[in-house]
């Protein structure tokens, strides 16, 4: 059973406090968000196994932070279904069953397909241009081979489509569902050649949106999310 206290000192990542003042970028993540990403990644990769305890004090020491961001990161992990709060045991790593995970991706695919469909019908010219710009920025990241940065821009691409649906309730539901499956979606980018394939899938979605072809946009997005699910299965099988 993996334990946070067993990490070698030289391997311990240190989460640095975010910059303050004017130098801090608007998009800079909070300490809690950074911890959430790190721990979620370790859970998905199997570094932290199901049932492994997540002790606040130990995590604070490991990442050289206070317990406040650790507590918030644990709360976010619980909301994502990656950990469970056990009475008298604190937080422990959970793992959705294969059936549960498949159901989550199924709902995710339908929500994103509807976003793409509405975006094709409702996006303004400025929003379409912004979507193209985000899509093109991902092209250079394929050559660099930076899965972390690609994941970040990938979120911006999907976020632009949610926003372009001009349905705030749908966007909220989609973002909330995405948070539940985000660690599993993120894992796919470690698969060989996945960045380039994802970009091709995005291109099909984007071109349909630009043409105003709502049915094709929905179909392309649904297929994209289905592939993401398959790629996670490939990734998980290689652990």
N, C-alpha and C positions, 0 to 999 in steps of 0.2 A: 504494500500500500504506500503510495507516494505521500510524503510529509513535507510541509514547507520548511521544516527545520533541518532537512537533510541536504539542502542545497549547499554545494561547496562555496566557500567564501569568495574564491576568485570568479565564480560564475554568478554571483549575486548582482542583479541589475540595481542601479541606484536611480530612483526617480527624482529628478531635480525640480525644485519649486519653480513655477512659471515666473517669467519676468514681470515686473510691475511697471506702472507708468506708461508713457507714450510708446516705449519700445516694445511693449507686449502687443502681439498681433491679435486682431479680433478673433481669428480662428484658432488661437492657441488652446490646446486642451487643458482642462483642469487636472490636478494631481489624481483626483478620484477617477477621471476618465482614462488617464494613462494606466492606472492600476487595474481598472476594469479590463482594458484591452490586453494587458500582460497576463493577467490571471485567466481570462477567458481563453486566450491562446494556449496556455499551459493545460487547461482542462481539455480542450479540443484535441490537442496533440497527445494527450495521454500522460503528460508529465505529472499532473495531478489526477489520480485515479478516483473513480466513484467511491465515496465513503471517506476520502481523505479529509481530515479536519482543516479548517481555515481559521486559525487563531489570530485575533486582531493584533495582539502584542507582538507575536512572532513575525507577522507580516510587516508591521511597522518597523521592526528592527531590520528585517531583510531589505526593505526598500528605502530605509533611512528617511522615514516620514513620520508624522504624528498619526495617532489612531483615528483622527477625524476623517481624512480621505480614505483610509482603509475601510472604515465603517460604511462610508457612502459607496465605495466600490463593491462591497459585499451586498449592500442593498440592491445595487444595479444588477449584480450577478443573480440574485434571487429573483428579480423581476424578469430576467432572461430565462429563468428555469434551469440555470446551470448549477445552482447550489440549493440546498434545502436547509431550513432552520429547524434543528431538532431540539426538542425540550431537554434541557440539562446537558446537551452536547454541543450547543453552539451551531455554527454553520459547517456543513459538510458538502463535499462535491456530489452533485447529482449527475445523472446522465439520462436524457430522454430515451425512451425505448425506440426501437426502429419504427414501430407503428406510429408513435407520437411524433417523431421527427418527420416522417413522411407526410403526416397530416398537416404539420406546420408549413412544410414546403408547398403542399397542395393549395392551402389557403393563400400563401404568399404569392404564388403564381397567378391566382385569380385576381387578387387585389392589384398587383402590378399590371396585369393585362388590362384591367379596367382603367387604370391610370393612363396607360399608353393609348388606349382607345380614345379617351376623352381629350388627352393632350393633342392627338392628331386633329381633333375637331375644334379645339378651343385655344391652342397656343397662339400667342401674338407673334408678329414677325420678329420682335426683339427677343422673345423667349426662344424662338427657333434658332436664331443666330447664336444665342448664348449656349444652347444645347450643342450646336455644331462646334463651338469653341472648346467646350469641355471635352467633347469626343476627340477632337484633334490633339488636345494636350495629352491624351492618354497614349497616342501613337509613339511619342518619343520615349515614354516610360517602358514600352515593350522592349526597345533596344537596350535601355539601361538595365532592365531586368530587376526593377525595384518593386517587389510585391506589396510592401507596406504602403508606399506612395501610390501605387496603382489602386490599392484598396480605397485609399482616401479619395482619390479623384473619381473612382467608380461610384462611391456614395454620392458625390456631387452630381454625377450623370443621372443616377436614378432619382435623386432629389429634385432635379430640374424637371423631370417628367411628372413626379408627384405634384409639384407646384403648378405645372402646365395643365393639369387636369382641371384646374379652377373649381375644385370641389374640396373645400377645407376639411370636411368630415372624412372623406375618403383618404385624403392625404394623412390625416392623423391616425387613422386605422392602419394604413400601410406602414407608416413609420413605426408604430407600436409593434406590429407584427415583425417587421424587419429587425427590430431590436432583439426579438426572441431568437431569431435564426442567424443573426449577424456573425457570431463566432464560427458557425459552420460554413457560411458563405465565404468568409475571409480565408478559411483553410484551403479552399480550392486553388488559390493563387500560388500555392507552393508546388502544384503539379507542373511537370515539364510541359512547356508550350501553352499553358493555360491563358497567359496574358494575351497572346496573339489571338487565340480562339475567342476569348471573351470580347475582344475588340471587334472581331468580325460579327459576332452576335449582336453587339450594340449597334453596329452599322446598319444591320437589317431593321432593327427597331427604329433607329433614327430616320433612315430614308423613308420608311412608311409614314412616320409622323410628319416629315417635311412635305410629303406628297398629300397629306391629309387623308391617307388611306387608313381609316380607323380599324377596320376588321383585320387588315394585314399587320398593323402595329400591335394589336392585341395578341394575335397569333404568334408573332415573332417574340414578343416579350414572354408569353407563356412557355414557348419552347426554350427560351434563354434560361428561365428559372428552373425548368426541368433538367437542363444540362448542368446547371450549378449543383443541383441535388445529386446527379450522377457523379460529377467530379468530386464532390465531397466523399462519396462512397469509395471512389478510387483512392483518394488521399488517405482516408481512414484505413483502408486495407493495406496501405504501404507502411503503416506505423509499426 
